[in-house]
Amino acid sequence: MPQYTFIPLRLREFRKTGNIIDLKAKRNRARYWKREMRRGNRAGFVCVENGTFIAQGDLVYDSGDPDYSIPGQRVYLSRMVVKHERRGQGIGTAMVAFLCEEAKRQGFNEISLGVNKDNAAARHIYAKAGFDTLLYDGEDEHGAYVKLMKKL
């Protein structure tokens, strides 16, 4: 598997994630993500190649949902996205592995996430990474999804 460089996402570089995800289309969510980073409840990380952000993922410390986060015990993996034209190259697998190690390094012993049931590629990555505990199976306004957890 190729080696990738992972770094913390600094607020002043947040707009550079716009080449991974359409921040204009998700304007309200992007404001929320930045606000959460600013207050220290969300730590963003990016995968960088030749100075370009090609993937991102966040660790959320208090999601307000005990399935996703339990202070000091379980952290929530959020906003995991690989640049569209770079998918299928192992970047998502490497990013998830990095985020799991980072969560463990920060002292968490569990990590959770939510994934749409119809997102087969992401579900495959998460299964390979060991997200094998089903916390919830249901749907919301965005469709059917599951909440999964992994022990670190």
C-alpha positions in Angstrom: 0.0 0.0 0.0 1.4 3.5 -0.9 2.5 5.8 2.0 0.4 8.8 2.6 1.0 11.9 4.8 -1.6 12.8 7.4 -1.7 16.1 9.2 -4.0 18.0 11.4 -6.3 20.4 9.6 -5.7 23.9 10.7 -8.7 26.3 10.7 -6.9 28.8 8.4 -6.7 25.9 5.8 -10.2 24.7 6.2 -11.3 26.2 2.8 -8.7 24.0 1.1 -11.0 21.0 1.9 -13.3 22.4 -0.7 -11.4 20.4 -3.3 -12.5 17.2 -1.5 -16.1 18.1 -0.6 -18.3 20.9 -2.1 -18.3 23.4 0.8 -20.6 25.8 -1.0 -23.3 23.1 -1.4 -22.8 22.2 2.3 -22.4 25.8 3.4 -24.4 25.5 6.7 -22.7 22.2 7.6 -19.3 23.7 6.8 -20.0 26.6 9.2 -20.9 24.1 11.9 -17.8 22.0 11.3 -15.6 25.1 11.5 -17.4 26.3 14.7 -16.9 22.8 16.3 -13.2 22.9 15.4 -12.8 26.4 16.8 -14.3 25.3 20.1 -12.1 22.2 20.3 -14.9 19.6 20.0 -13.8 18.5 16.5 -10.3 17.7 15.3 -9.9 17.6 11.6 -7.2 15.6 9.7 -6.3 15.6 6.1 -4.3 13.3 3.8 -1.9 15.4 1.7 -0.2 14.6 -1.5 2.1 17.1 -3.2 0.6 19.9 -1.1 -3.0 19.0 -2.1 -5.6 17.7 0.3 -6.9 14.4 -1.1 -8.9 13.0 1.9 -10.2 14.2 5.2 -11.7 12.9 8.4 -12.6 14.3 11.8 -12.7 13.1 15.4 -15.6 14.5 17.3 -15.3 14.4 21.1 -18.9 15.1 22.1 -21.5 14.4 19.4 -24.4 14.7 21.8 -25.3 11.1 21.0 -24.0 8.3 23.3 -23.9 5.9 20.5 -21.3 8.0 18.8 -19.3 9.5 21.7 -18.8 8.9 25.4 -16.4 11.4 26.9 -13.0 9.9 27.6 -14.0 6.5 26.2 -15.5 6.7 22.7 -14.8 9.2 19.9 -16.8 9.7 16.8 -15.2 9.4 13.3 -17.0 12.0 11.2 -16.8 13.6 7.7 -14.6 10.9 6.3 -14.2 11.7 2.6 -11.8 10.9 -0.2 -11.5 13.1 -3.2 -13.7 11.6 -5.9 -11.1 10.9 -8.5 -8.8 9.4 -5.9 -11.2 6.7 -4.6 -10.3 3.1 -4.9 -6.6 3.6 -4.4 -6.4 2.7 -0.7 -6.5 6.2 0.6 -9.7 5.7 2.5 -8.3 2.6 4.2 -5.2 4.4 5.1 -7.1 7.4 6.5 -9.4 5.2 8.6 -6.3 3.4 10.0 -4.7 6.8 10.8 -7.8 8.1 12.5 -8.1 4.9 14.6 -4.5 5.2 15.7 -4.9 8.9 16.4 -8.0 8.2 18.6 -6.0 5.5 20.5 -3.1 7.9 20.9 -5.5 10.5 22.4 -6.6 7.9 25.0 -9.9 6.6 23.6 -10.6 2.9 23.7 -13.5 3.0 21.2 -14.3 4.7 18.0 -17.7 4.9 16.2 -19.1 6.1 13.0 -22.3 6.3 10.9 -22.5 5.1 7.4 -25.3 4.9 4.8 -26.4 1.3 4.1 -26.1 1.8 0.4 -22.5 3.0 0.6 -20.9 -0.3 -0.1 -17.4 1.1 -0.7 -17.3 2.8 2.7 -18.9 -0.2 4.5 -16.2 -2.4 3.0 -13.4 -0.1 4.3 -15.0 0.0 7.8 -15.5 -3.7 8.0 -11.8 -4.3 7.0 -10.8 -1.8 9.7 -12.7 -3.8 12.4 -15.9 -1.7 12.8 -17.8 -4.8 13.7 -20.1 -3.8 16.6 -23.5 -2.7 15.4 -24.8 0.1 17.7 -27.9 1.1 15.6 -29.7 0.2 12.5 -32.3 2.6 11.2 -33.0 5.6 9.1 -33.3 9.4 9.2 -34.1 12.2 6.7 -31.1 11.2 4.7 -31.9 7.5 4.4 -31.1 4.1 5.9 -27.8 3.9 7.9 -26.0 2.1 10.6 -23.9 3.2 13.5 -20.8 1.0 14.0 -18.1 0.8 16.6 -14.7 -0.6 17.0 -12.6 -1.3 20.1 -9.2 0.3 19.9 
